[in-house]
């Protein structure tokens, strides 16, 4: 199937129209919701960093006991 320039333009316009239609259906979070979500992510990352740091320290001390 060959594509003519007019066909490409038509399908591109249809695609953009469909995208616009779908974006109107999206339920966007409120500022309070996304700030709360961001704070939650930062807290979880901080806790994971702390736990991994402790595990790394303990393993490093264990290696130092094994390998003088």
N, CA, C and O atoms as CSV, one atom per row, in Angstrom:
chain,resi,resn,atom,element,x,y,z
A,1,UNK,N,N,0.842,-1.174,0.000
A,1,UNK,CA,C,0.000,0.000,0.000
A,1,UNK,C,C,0.887,1.238,0.000
A,1,UNK,O,O,1.753,1.389,0.862
A,2,UNK,N,N,0.673,2.103,-0.950
A,2,UNK,CA,C,1.470,3.325,-1.025
A,2,UNK,C,C,0.790,4.445,-0.260
A,2,UNK,O,O,-0.435,4.563,-0.249
A,3,UNK,N,N,1.613,5.264,0.377
A,3,UNK,CA,C,1.109,6.402,1.133
A,3,UNK,C,C,1.327,7.663,0.321
A,3,UNK,O,O,2.441,7.965,-0.106
A,4,UNK,N,N,0.270,8.374,0.122
A,4,UNK,CA,C,0.401,9.667,-0.546
A,4,UNK,C,C,0.567,10.734,0.523
A,4,UNK,O,O,0.176,10.513,1.669
A,5,UNK,N,N,1.139,11.889,0.180
A,5,UNK,CA,C,1.289,12.958,1.175
A,5,UNK,C,C,-0.042,13.350,1.807
A,5,UNK,O,O,-0.092,13.644,3.002
A,6,UNK,N,N,-1.112,13.360,1.030
A,6,UNK,CA,C,-2.427,13.704,1.579
A,6,UNK,C,C,-2.903,12.690,2.596
A,6,UNK,O,O,-3.518,13.058,3.597
A,7,UNK,N,N,-2.629,11.420,2.355
A,7,UNK,CA,C,-3.025,10.351,3.280
A,7,UNK,C,C,-2.255,10.474,4.586
A,7,UNK,O,O,-2.820,10.283,5.663
A,8,UNK,N,N,-0.989,10.787,4.498
A,8,UNK,CA,C,-0.149,10.952,5.695
A,8,UNK,C,C,-0.664,12.099,6.551
A,8,UNK,O,O,-0.746,11.984,7.774
A,9,UNK,N,N,-1.006,13.193,5.910
A,9,UNK,CA,C,-1.530,14.355,6.644
A,9,UNK,C,C,-2.861,13.994,7.297
A,9,UNK,O,O,-3.090,14.334,8.458
A,10,UNK,N,N,-3.734,13.315,6.573
A,10,UNK,CA,C,-5.043,12.943,7.104
A,10,UNK,C,C,-4.906,12.025,8.314
A,10,UNK,O,O,-5.563,12.244,9.332
A,11,UNK,N,N,-4.062,11.002,8.213
A,11,UNK,CA,C,-3.903,10.072,9.335
A,11,UNK,C,C,-3.223,10.747,10.519
A,11,UNK,O,O,-3.533,10.431,11.668
A,12,UNK,N,N,-2.310,11.662,10.261
A,12,UNK,CA,C,-1.658,12.406,11.352
A,12,UNK,C,C,-2.666,13.266,12.083
A,12,UNK,O,O,-2.668,13.318,13.313
A,13,UNK,N,N,-3.521,13.942,11.336
A,13,UNK,CA,C,-4.557,14.772,11.968
A,13,UNK,C,C,-5.522,13.925,12.784
A,13,UNK,O,O,-5.929,14.318,13.877
A,14,UNK,N,N,-5.885,12.768,12.255
A,14,UNK,CA,C,-6.796,11.877,12.976
A,14,UNK,C,C,-6.139,11.394,14.269
A,14,UNK,O,O,-6.781,11.346,15.318
A,15,UNK,N,N,-4.867,11.038,14.188
A,15,UNK,CA,C,-4.139,10.576,15.369
A,15,UNK,C,C,-4.122,11.670,16.440
A,15,UNK,O,O,-4.428,11.405,17.602
A,16,UNK,N,N,-3.765,12.899,16.049
A,16,UNK,CA,C,-3.712,14.006,17.008
A,16,UNK,C,C,-5.095,14.301,17.586
A,16,UNK,O,O,-5.215,14.645,18.762
A,17,UNK,N,N,-6.125,14.170,16.773
A,17,UNK,CA,C,-7.492,14.361,17.259
A,17,UNK,C,C,-7.838,13.300,18.300
A,17,UNK,O,O,-8.444,13.608,19.326
A,18,UNK,N,N,-7.455,12.057,18.036
A,18,UNK,CA,C,-7.704,10.970,18.987
A,18,UNK,C,C,-6.944,11.183,20.291
A,18,UNK,O,O,-7.478,10.932,21.371
A,19,UNK,N,N,-5.706,11.642,20.190
A,19,UNK,CA,C,-4.907,11.904,21.389
A,19,UNK,C,C,-5.569,12.998,22.215
A,19,UNK,O,O,-5.695,12.865,23.432
A,20,UNK,N,N,-5.988,14.066,21.572
A,20,UNK,CA,C,-6.645,15.172,22.274
A,20,UNK,C,C,-7.911,14.677,22.973
A,20,UNK,O,O,-8.180,15.053,24.114
A,21,UNK,N,N,-8.685,13.839,22.292
A,21,UNK,CA,C,-9.914,13.305,22.861
A,21,UNK,C,C,-9.616,12.460,24.100
A,21,UNK,O,O,-10.308,12.573,25.113
A,22,UNK,N,N,-8.604,11.626,24.020
A,22,UNK,CA,C,-8.248,10.773,25.166
A,22,UNK,C,C,-7.702,11.601,26.327
A,22,UNK,O,O,-7.980,11.291,27.485
A,23,UNK,N,N,-6.935,12.640,26.037
A,23,UNK,CA,C,-6.376,13.471,27.104
A,23,UNK,C,C,-7.478,14.206,27.871
A,23,UNK,O,O,-7.314,14.512,29.052
A,24,UNK,N,N,-8.585,14.485,27.211
A,24,UNK,CA,C,-9.714,15.140,27.893
A,24,UNK,C,C,-10.379,14.185,28.890
A,24,UNK,O,O,-11.039,14.635,29.827
A,25,UNK,N,N,-10.213,12.880,28.699
A,25,UNK,CA,C,-10.829,11.890,29.580
A,25,UNK,C,C,-9.993,11.615,30.829
A,25,UNK,O,O,-10.477,10.986,31.770
A,26,UNK,N,N,-8.751,12.079,30.843
A,26,UNK,CA,C,-7.837,11.803,31.951
A,26,UNK,C,C,-8.303,12.541,33.197
A,26,UNK,O,O,-8.667,13.715,33.135
A,27,UNK,N,N,-8.290,11.853,34.317
A,27,UNK,CA,C,-8.582,12.486,35.598
A,27,UNK,C,C,-7.253,12.872,36.228
A,27,UNK,O,O,-6.513,12.015,36.710
A,28,UNK,N,N,-6.961,14.146,36.223
A,28,UNK,CA,C,-5.683,14.627,36.735
A,28,UNK,C,C,-5.752,14.769,38.243
A,28,UNK,O,O,-6.793,15.158,38.772
A,29,UNK,N,N,-4.660,14.462,38.957
A,29,UNK,CA,C,-4.673,14.591,40.418
A,29,UNK,C,C,-4.700,16.062,40.840
A,29,UNK,O,O,-4.255,16.949,40.112
A,30,UNK,N,N,-5.231,16.285,42.022
A,30,UNK,CA,C,-5.223,17.639,42.570
A,30,UNK,C,C,-3.815,17.936,43.081
A,30,UNK,O,O,-2.987,17.034,43.209
A,31,UNK,N,N,-3.555,19.208,43.370
A,31,UNK,CA,C,-2.240,19.583,43.879
A,31,UNK,C,C,-1.953,18.851,45.184
A,31,UNK,O,O,-0.836,18.388,45.411
A,32,UNK,N,N,-2.962,18.749,46.039
A,32,UNK,CA,C,-2.789,18.064,47.322
A,32,UNK,C,C,-2.398,16.603,47.110
A,32,UNK,O,O,-1.553,16.075,47.833
A,33,UNK,N,N,-3.008,15.949,46.121
A,33,UNK,CA,C,-2.708,14.537,45.848
A,33,UNK,C,C,-1.291,14.358,45.328
A,33,UNK,O,O,-0.581,13.459,45.778
A,34,UNK,N,N,-0.865,15.197,44.391
A,34,UNK,CA,C,0.479,14.959,43.864
A,34,UNK,C,C,1.569,15.425,44.810
A,34,UNK,O,O,2.673,14.880,44.781
A,35,UNK,N,N,1.295,16.422,45.654
A,35,UNK,CA,C,2.286,16.798,46.673
A,35,UNK,C,C,2.416,15.672,47.694
A,35,UNK,O,O,3.523,15.328,48.107
A,36,UNK,N,N,1.277,15.096,48.103
A,36,UNK,CA,C,1.301,13.966,49.037
A,36,UNK,C,C,2.037,12.770,48.454
A,36,UNK,O,O,2.807,12.106,49.148
A,37,UNK,N,N,1.797,12.499,47.180
A,37,UNK,CA,C,2.495,11.390,46.522
A,37,UNK,C,C,3.989,11.632,46.435
A,37,UNK,O,O,4.785,10.714,46.634
A,38,UNK,N,N,4.371,12.866,46.136
A,38,UNK,CA,C,5.794,13.202,46.050
A,38,UNK,C,C,6.467,13.056,47.405
A,38,UNK,O,O,7.571,12.520,47.500
A,39,UNK,N,N,5.806,13.529,48.451
A,39,UNK,CA,C,6.373,13.393,49.804
A,39,UNK,C,C,6.505,11.911,50.157
A,39,UNK,O,O,7.506,11.501,50.745
A,40,UNK,N,N,5.512,11.115,49.806
A,40,UNK,CA,C,5.577,9.678,50.073
A,40,UNK,C,C,6.756,9.024,49.378
A,40,UNK,O,O,7.449,8.198,49.972
A,41,UNK,N,N,6.988,9.383,48.135
A,41,UNK,CA,C,8.113,8.816,47.388
A,41,UNK,C,C,9.444,9.227,48.028
A,41,UNK,O,O,10.346,8.401,48.162
A,42,UNK,N,N,9.565,10.484,48.417
A,42,UNK,CA,C,10.811,10.959,49.028
A,42,UNK,C,C,11.064,10.230,50.349
A,42,UNK,O,O,12.197,9.844,50.634
A,43,UNK,N,N,10.021,10.040,51.154
A,43,UNK,CA,C,10.175,9.341,52.443
A,43,UNK,C,C,10.608,7.889,52.207
A,43,UNK,O,O,11.519,7.401,52.875
A,44,UNK,N,N,9.971,7.210,51.278
A,44,UNK,CA,C,10.319,5.815,50.982
A,44,UNK,C,C,11.758,5.723,50.479
A,44,UNK,O,O,12.497,4.824,50.882
A,45,UNK,N,N,12.161,6.645,49.600
A,45,UNK,CA,C,13.544,6.637,49.101
A,45,UNK,C,C,14.539,6.876,50.233
A,45,UNK,O,O,15.598,6.250,50.273
A,46,UNK,N,N,14.203,7.779,51.151
A,46,UNK,CA,C,15.095,8.041,52.287
A,46,UNK,C,C,15.237,6.789,53.150
A,46,UNK,O,O,16.342,6.452,53.575
A,47,UNK,N,N,14.130,6.099,53.410
A,47,UNK,CA,C,14.187,4.880,54.219
A,47,UNK,C,C,14.986,3.780,53.509
A,47,UNK,O,O,15.777,3.079,54.139
A,48,UNK,N,N,14.778,3.636,52.218
A,48,UNK,CA,C,15.528,2.624,51.462
A,48,UNK,C,C,17.019,2.947,51.461
A,48,UNK,O,O,17.856,2.053,51.580
A,49,UNK,N,N,17.345,4.234,51.325
A,49,UNK,CA,C,18.745,4.646,51.348
A,49,UNK,C,C,19.373,4.321,52.697
A,49,UNK,O,O,20.497,3.823,52.757
A,50,UNK,N,N,18.652,4.602,53.775
A,50,UNK,CA,C,19.148,4.308,55.120
A,50,UNK,C,C,19.363,2.806,55.310
A,50,UNK,O,O,20.408,2.385,55.806
A,51,UNK,N,N,18.387,2.009,54.923
A,51,UNK,CA,C,18.499,0.546,55.086
A,51,UNK,C,C,19.660,0.007,54.263
A,51,UNK,O,O,20.459,-0.782,54.767
A,52,UNK,N,N,19.766,0.423,53.000
A,52,UNK,CA,C,20.864,-0.068,52.157
A,52,UNK,C,C,22.224,0.406,52.673
A,52,UNK,O,O,23.214,-0.318,52.566
A,53,UNK,N,N,22.276,1.608,53.226
A,53,UNK,CA,C,23.522,2.093,53.816
A,53,UNK,C,C,23.947,1.248,55.009
A,53,UNK,O,O,25.123,0.922,55.170
A,54,UNK,N,N,22.973,0.900,55.840
A,54,UNK,CA,C,23.272,0.058,57.010
A,54,UNK,C,C,23.724,-1.333,56.558
A,54,UNK,O,O,24.700,-1.866,57.087
A,55,UNK,N,N,23.029,-1.917,55.593
A,55,UNK,CA,C,23.410,-3.236,55.076
A,55,UNK,C,C,24.818,-3.177,54.483
A,55,UNK,O,O,25.628,-4.074,54.716
A,56,UNK,N,N,25.106,-2.138,53.729
A,56,UNK,CA,C,26.438,-1.987,53.138
A,56,UNK,C,C,27.512,-1.882,54.220
A,56,UNK,O,O,28.568,-2.503,54.107
A,57,UNK,N,N,27.247,-1.101,55.265
A,57,UNK,CA,C,28.210,-0.949,56.354
A,57,UNK,C,C,28.457,-2.286,57.061
A,57,UNK,O,O,29.599,-2.655,57.332
A,58,UNK,N,N,27.374,-3.000,57.354
A,58,UNK,CA,C,27.503,-4.289,58.051
A,58,UNK,C,C,28.292,-5.278,57.179
A,58,UNK,O,O,29.177,-5.970,57.682
A,59,UNK,N,N,27.983,-5.347,55.900
A,59,UNK,CA,C,28.707,-6.261,55.021
A,59,UNK,C,C,30.179,-5.860,54.893
A,59,UNK,O,O,31.052,-6.727,54.848
A,60,UNK,N,N,30.457,-4.569,54.835
A,60,UNK,CA,C,31.851,-4.111,54.746
A,60,UNK,C,C,32.618,-4.506,56.005
A,60,UNK,O,O,33.770,-4.931,55.920
A,61,UNK,N,N,31.990,-4.370,57.169
A,61,UNK,CA,C,32.648,-4.766,58.419
A,61,UNK,C,C,32.877,-6.270,58.447
A,61,UNK,O,O,33.910,-6.732,58.934
A,62,UNK,N,N,31.926,-7.037,57.929
A,62,UNK,CA,C,32.080,-8.485,57.866
A,62,UNK,C,C,33.232,-8.878,56.956
A,62,UNK,O,O,33.994,-9.789,57.282
A,63,UNK,N,N,33.369,-8.212,55.832
A,63,UNK,CA,C,34.490,-8.492,54.904
A,63,UNK,C,C,35.806,-8.138,55.561
A,63,UNK,O,O,36.791,-8.855,55.385
A,64,UNK,N,N,35.850,-7.039,56.323
A,64,UNK,CA,C,37.094,-6.650,56.998
A,64,UNK,C,C,37.518,-7.692,58.040
A,64,UNK,O,O,38.711,-7.875,58.281
A,65,UNK,N,N,36.544,-8.375,58.658
A,65,UNK,CA,C,36.889,-9.419,59.623
A,65,UNK,C,C,37.431,-10.648,58.909
A,65,UNK,O,O,38.324,-11.326,59.417
A,66,UNK,N,N,36.887,-10.935,57.722
A,66,UNK,CA,C,37.310,-12.123,56.980
A,66,UNK,C,C,38.643,-11.894,56.271
A,66,UNK,O,O,39.534,-12.742,56.308
A,67,UNK,N,N,38.767,-10.710,55.611
A,67,UNK,CA,C,39.964,-10.405,54.836
A,67,UNK,C,C,40.722,-9.296,55.576
A,67,UNK,O,O,40.307,-8.137,55.552
A,68,UNK,N,N,41.818,-9.651,56.223
A,68,UNK,CA,C,42.544,-8.626,57.003
A,68,UNK,C,C,43.226,-7.586,56.148
A,68,UNK,O,O,43.866,-6.676,56.675
